[in-house]
Amino acid sequence: QLQACGGGLVQTGDSLRLSCAVSGRSLTDYAIGWFRQAPGSEREFVAALGWKHVSKLYGDSMRGRFTISRDDAKNTVYLQMNNLKPEDTARYYCAAREGLVLQGVPEKYPWWGQGTQVTVSS
């Protein structure tokens, strides 16, 4: 089970940290991904982290502003988002897939959380 939280309403330039707590399984052989979806848009890849080797992958428009990390003791993955822009407004989802190869394709992730809303005002 994946539980995402930390979203909210912020202003342009603000920061937020999203959390994705994973329960029910060891994440050693899993990758956790963050995706986002704005109304009327397709689901977009944000970032992914491979648990075992802490490998990371970012979507092109997030690199440099967003950072993905993990807390092994808490079985939690974080998404630190800095310098937020109105175009970052979306519902953010965390997802899990088995395997060490990082993927940016939503269809590669079988397990999904319920998402958390991020709204950035101008």
C-alpha positions as protocol buffer text, in pm:
chain_id: "A"
residue {
  index: 1
  type: GLN
  ca { x: 0 y: 0 z: 0 }
}
residue {
  index: 2
  type: LEU
  ca { x: 129 y: 345 z: -93 }
}
residue {
  index: 3
  type: GLN
  ca { x: 18 y: 657 z: 91 }
}
residue {
  index: 4
  type: ALA
  ca { x: 111 y: 995 z: -54 }
}
residue {
  index: 5
  type: CYS
  ca { x: 78 y: 1318 z: 137 }
}
residue {
  index: 6
  type: GLY
  ca { x: 226 y: 1665 z: 166 }
}
residue {
  index: 7
  type: GLY
  ca { x: 46 y: 1851 z: -107 }
}
residue {
  index: 8
  type: GLY
  ca { x: -116 y: 2188 z: -64 }
}
residue {
  index: 9
  type: LEU
  ca { x: -172 y: 2537 z: -198 }
}
residue {
  index: 10
  type: VAL
  ca { x: 147 y: 2740 z: -233 }
}
residue {
  index: 11
  type: GLN
  ca { x: 270 y: 3046 z: -421 }
}
residue {
  index: 12
  type: THR
  ca { x: 513 y: 3067 z: -708 }
}
residue {
  index: 13
  type: GLY
  ca { x: 867 y: 3014 z: -584 }
}
residue {
  index: 14
  type: ASP
  ca { x: 766 y: 2821 z: -274 }
}
residue {
  index: 15
  type: SER
  ca { x: 876 y: 2471 z: -181 }
}
residue {
  index: 16
  type: LEU
  ca { x: 691 y: 2155 z: -82 }
}
residue {
  index: 17
  type: ARG
  ca { x: 799 y: 1810 z: 25 }
}
residue {
  index: 18
  type: LEU
  ca { x: 579 y: 1520 z: -68 }
}
residue {
  index: 19
  type: SER
  ca { x: 599 y: 1189 z: 113 }
}
residue {
  index: 20
  type: CYS
  ca { x: 513 y: 841 z: -3 }
}
residue {
  index: 21
  type: ALA
  ca { x: 493 y: 587 z: 276 }
}
residue {
  index: 22
  type: VAL
  ca { x: 498 y: 225 z: 162 }
}
residue {
  index: 23
  type: SER
  ca { x: 365 y: -53 z: 380 }
}
residue {
  index: 24
  type: GLY
  ca { x: 328 y: -423 z: 344 }
}
residue {
  index: 25
  type: ARG
  ca { x: 652 y: -511 z: 168 }
}
residue {
  index: 26
  type: SER
  ca { x: 1026 y: -473 z: 173 }
}
residue {
  index: 27
  type: LEU
  ca { x: 1142 y: -230 z: -94 }
}
residue {
  index: 28
  type: THR
  ca { x: 1488 y: -375 z: -152 }
}
residue {
  index: 29
  type: ASP
  ca { x: 1408 y: -490 z: -506 }
}
residue {
  index: 30
  type: TYR
  ca { x: 1164 y: -217 z: -593 }
}
residue {
  index: 31
  type: ALA
  ca { x: 1162 y: 121 z: -759 }
}
residue {
  index: 32
  type: ILE
  ca { x: 935 y: 402 z: -649 }
}
residue {
  index: 33
  type: GLY
  ca { x: 822 y: 662 z: -897 }
}
residue {
  index: 34
  type: TRP
  ca { x: 646 y: 995 z: -875 }
}
residue {
  index: 35
  type: PHE
  ca { x: 407 y: 1101 z: -1148 }
}
residue {
  index: 36
  type: ARG
  ca { x: 174 y: 1394 z: -1183 }
}
residue {
  index: 37
  type: GLN
  ca { x: -143 y: 1461 z: -1374 }
}
residue {
  index: 38
  type: ALA
  ca { x: -312 y: 1790 z: -1441 }
}
residue {
  index: 39
  type: PRO
  ca { x: -676 y: 1807 z: -1555 }
}
residue {
  index: 40
  type: GLY
  ca { x: -705 y: 1723 z: -1922 }
}
residue {
  index: 41
  type: SER
  ca { x: -343 y: 1609 z: -1943 }
}
residue {
  index: 42
  type: GLU
  ca { x: -171 y: 1276 z: -1954 }
}
residue {
  index: 43
  type: ARG
  ca { x: 13 y: 1140 z: -1655 }
}
residue {
  index: 44
  type: GLU
  ca { x: 366 y: 1281 z: -1656 }
}
residue {
  index: 45
  type: PHE
  ca { x: 680 y: 1125 z: -1514 }
}
residue {
  index: 46
  type: VAL
  ca { x: 843 y: 1329 z: -1237 }
}
residue {
  index: 47
  type: ALA
  ca { x: 1113 y: 1116 z: -1075 }
}
residue {
  index: 48
  type: ALA
  ca { x: 1201 y: 762 z: -975 }
}
residue {
  index: 49
  type: LEU
  ca { x: 1427 y: 602 z: -720 }
}
residue {
  index: 50
  type: GLY
  ca { x: 1568 y: 253 z: -709 }
}
residue {
  index: 51
  type: TRP
  ca { x: 1565 y: 144 z: -350 }
}
residue {
  index: 52
  type: LYS
  ca { x: 1861 y: -95 z: -341 }
}
residue {
  index: 53
  type: HIS
  ca { x: 2123 y: 128 z: -502 }
}
residue {
  index: 54
  type: VAL
  ca { x: 1950 y: 463 z: -448 }
}
residue {
  index: 55
  type: SER
  ca { x: 1965 y: 525 z: -819 }
}
residue {
  index: 56
  type: LYS
  ca { x: 1762 y: 821 z: -941 }
}
residue {
  index: 57
  type: LEU
  ca { x: 1594 y: 937 z: -1259 }
}
residue {
  index: 58
  type: TYR
  ca { x: 1419 y: 1266 z: -1326 }
}
residue {
  index: 59
  type: GLY
  ca { x: 1179 y: 1403 z: -1582 }
}
residue {
  index: 60
  type: ASP
  ca { x: 1332 y: 1669 z: -1804 }
}
residue {
  index: 61
  type: SER
  ca { x: 1134 y: 1964 z: -1670 }
}
residue {
  index: 62
  type: MET
  ca { x: 1196 y: 1874 z: -1304 }
}
residue {
  index: 63
  type: ARG
  ca { x: 1571 y: 1826 z: -1311 }
}
residue {
  index: 64
  type: GLY
  ca { x: 1740 y: 2084 z: -1091 }
}
residue {
  index: 65
  type: ARG
  ca { x: 1426 y: 2181 z: -900 }
}
residue {
  index: 66
  type: PHE
  ca { x: 1300 y: 1848 z: -769 }
}
residue {
  index: 67
  type: THR
  ca { x: 1490 y: 1595 z: -559 }
}
residue {
  index: 68
  type: ILE
  ca { x: 1383 y: 1242 z: -480 }
}
residue {
  index: 69
  type: SER
  ca { x: 1517 y: 1067 z: -171 }
}
residue {
  index: 70
  type: ARG
  ca { x: 1430 y: 791 z: 71 }
}
residue {
  index: 71
  type: ASP
  ca { x: 1424 y: 709 z: 439 }
}
residue {
  index: 72
  type: ASP
  ca { x: 1503 y: 342 z: 475 }
}
residue {
  index: 73
  type: ALA
  ca { x: 1388 y: 320 z: 836 }
}
residue {
  index: 74
  type: LYS
  ca { x: 1050 y: 470 z: 753 }
}
residue {
  index: 75
  type: ASN
  ca { x: 1001 y: 292 z: 419 }
}
residue {
  index: 76
  type: THR
  ca { x: 923 y: 634 z: 279 }
}
residue {
  index: 77
  type: VAL
  ca { x: 1019 y: 816 z: -38 }
}
residue {
  index: 78
  type: TYR
  ca { x: 1023 y: 1194 z: -52 }
}
residue {
  index: 79
  type: LEU
  ca { x: 991 y: 1441 z: -335 }
}
residue {
  index: 80
  type: GLN
  ca { x: 1138 y: 1779 z: -248 }
}
residue {
  index: 81
  type: MET
  ca { x: 1004 y: 2041 z: -487 }
}
residue {
  index: 82
  type: ASN
  ca { x: 1169 y: 2383 z: -495 }
}
residue {
  index: 83
  type: ASN
  ca { x: 1095 y: 2699 z: -690 }
}
residue {
  index: 84
  type: LEU
  ca { x: 746 y: 2582 z: -772 }
}
residue {
  index: 85
  type: LYS
  ca { x: 569 y: 2724 z: -1075 }
}
residue {
  index: 86
  type: PRO
  ca { x: 202 y: 2741 z: -1170 }
}
residue {
  index: 87
  type: GLU
  ca { x: 265 y: 2474 z: -1435 }
}
residue {
  index: 88
  type: ASP
  ca { x: 360 y: 2234 z: -1153 }
}
residue {
  index: 89
  type: THR
  ca { x: -3 y: 2235 z: -1045 }
}
residue {
  index: 90
  type: ALA
  ca { x: -128 y: 1876 z: -1063 }
}
residue {
  index: 91
  type: ARG
  ca { x: -221 y: 1575 z: -860 }
}
residue {
  index: 92
  type: TYR
  ca { x: 97 y: 1392 z: -766 }
}
residue {
  index: 93
  type: TYR
  ca { x: 102 y: 1015 z: -740 }
}
residue {
  index: 94
  type: CYS
  ca { x: 360 y: 773 z: -612 }
}
residue {
  index: 95
  type: ALA
  ca { x: 383 y: 428 z: -762 }
}
residue {
  index: 96
  type: ALA
  ca { x: 589 y: 113 z: -719 }
}
residue {
  index: 97
  type: ARG
  ca { x: 731 y: -148 z: -949 }
}
residue {
  index: 98
  type: GLU
  ca { x: 943 y: -453 z: -890 }
}
residue {
  index: 99
  type: GLY
  ca { x: 1286 y: -435 z: -1045 }
}
residue {
  index: 100
  type: LEU
  ca { x: 1600 y: -225 z: -1033 }
}
residue {
  index: 101
  type: VAL
  ca { x: 1569 y: -57 z: -1372 }
}
residue {
  index: 102
  type: LEU
  ca { x: 1418 y: 287 z: -1339 }
}
residue {
  index: 103
  type: GLN
  ca { x: 1125 y: 358 z: -1566 }
}
residue {
  index: 104
  type: GLY
  ca { x: 944 y: 677 z: -1659 }
}
residue {
  index: 105
  type: VAL
  ca { x: 643 y: 504 z: -1812 }
}
residue {
  index: 106
  type: PRO
  ca { x: 333 y: 484 z: -1591 }
}
residue {
  index: 107
  type: GLU
  ca { x: 229 y: 149 z: -1738 }
}
residue {
  index: 108
  type: LYS
  ca { x: 542 y: -9 z: -1591 }
}
residue {
  index: 109
  type: TYR
  ca { x: 417 y: 55 z: -1235 }
}
residue {
  index: 110
  type: PRO
  ca { x: 152 y: -189 z: -1110 }
}
residue {
  index: 111
  type: TRP
  ca { x: 95 y: -33 z: -768 }
}
residue {
  index: 112
  type: TRP
  ca { x: -30 y: 321 z: -712 }
}
residue {
  index: 113
  type: GLY
  ca { x: -120 y: 547 z: -425 }
}
residue {
  index: 114
  type: GLN
  ca { x: -421 y: 778 z: -416 }
}
residue {
  index: 115
  type: GLY
  ca { x: -229 y: 1096 z: -493 }
}
residue {
  index: 116
  type: THR
  ca { x: -194 y: 1435 z: -329 }
}
residue {
  index: 117
  type: GLN
  ca { x: -292 y: 1768 z: -483 }
}
residue {
  index: 118
  type: VAL
  ca { x: -36 y: 2042 z: -541 }
}
residue {
  index: 119
  type: THR
  ca { x: -163 y: 2383 z: -646 }
}
residue {
  index: 120
  type: VAL
  ca { x: 76 y: 2667 z: -723 }
}
residue {
  index: 121
  type: SER
  ca { x: -74 y: 3014 z: -750 }
}
residue {
  index: 122
  type: SER
  ca { x: 85 y: 3289 z: -955 }
}
